[in-house]
Every structure is written in structure tokens, then in C-alpha cells.
Amino acid sequence: MNIKLDKTGGLTEALALRDAARAEGYGVMVGCMVGSSLAMAPATLVAQGAGWTDLDGPLLLAEDRAAPLRFDDAGVHAPDASLWG
């Protein structure tokens, strides 16, 4: 099950969908549309325990927020509090 916050209606619905998918035995992937780090930050909560994560939307932008999400070989990391402004 590929869960995208933009397509589920937000964080609450995405978390419910993740839990329902797991209860039915589906693997969970958390993906995204193109968006800033601020748009991806809530998806890092949905991605906890997911089998696959594709939250690279901010990397496709020419400019991102002043305190962007951090990406490295391990993947995307939870946001710093300063991302919220």
C-alpha cells in the first residue's frame, strides 16, 4: 500500500490507512508528491515502521524551507523544530 498524504486527506487519514493496511497484512510504503520539507514533515510520522519510504519531494525543488528535512544514505530524518517556524 503506497500512502501519500496529499491523496489521503492529511495526517489523520494517512495514519488510519497505514494501520488498516497493516491489519490486513499489506506492506506499507509512504510516498509523496513534489513539495517542500514542511509538506513532507508529517509524512515522516506515517513512515515510521514502513517497509519503503519515498519522501524525496523537497529534493526536486530549486529552493526549500530555511530548515529543510535532512536526507542521507539512511533516508529522510525527522524534522528539526525550526522547520515549523
C-alpha positions, 0 to 999 in steps of 0.5 A, a space after each residue: 500500500 503506497 500512502 501519500 498524504 496529499 491523496 489521503 486527506 492529511 495526517 489523520 487519514 494517512 495514519 488510519 490507512 497505514 494501520 488498516 493496511 497493516 491489519 490486513 497484512 499489506 506492506 506499507 510504503 509512504 510516498 509523496 508528491 513534489 513539495 517542500 520539507 514542511 509538506 513532507 514533515 508529517 509524512 515522516 510520522 506515517 513512515 515510521 515502521 514502513 517497509 519503503 519510504 519515498 519522501 524525496 519531494 523537497 529534493 526536486 525543488 530549486 529552493 526549500 524551507 530555511 530548515 529543510 528535512 535532512 536526507 542521507 544514505 539512511 533516508 529522510 530524518 525527522 524534522 528539526 523544530 525550526 522547520 515549523 517556524 
